[in-house]
Amino acid sequence: MTKAHKATNQEQFLLRRKMTVEGLGEDQWEGLIHDLNHHPCVDFAERRPNGTLQVTYDGTHWSVDELLELIKAYGGRLKSGWWTRRKLAWYRFTDDNVRANAKHEPFCCSKIPPMKK
């Protein structure tokens, strides 16, 4: 079953992030998921088994660092390890790339350049 995206989010710039969060109790998880699902830039957030958080957000207006700040505000932290650091570096890279692509003005090299007046 496919989920309809929020009207405010541009589907081509949606990024899905999957990370293991530690240190959250049941009430904290519910509050975090509630806040994420009601955030204007977040398309969808859910808790998966084994403390995994799955979030889809608009990469033009939000980043993984802001997501980490929200997790930290609830008292959580990411699982430590080499693989987590590697994924986090990749997430930051793709966040920057999506933001740059959203600002890019496309051009066609086969068009005649505009004439100066």
PyMOL commands that set and color helices and strands:
alter all, ss='L'
color gray80, all
select helices_A, chain A and resi 11-13+26-37+49-51+64-73+82-103
alter helices_A, ss='H'
color red, helices_A
select strands_A, chain A and resi 14-22+42-48+52-58+77-78
alter strands_A, ss='S'
color yellow, strands_A
deselect
rebuild
show_as cartoon
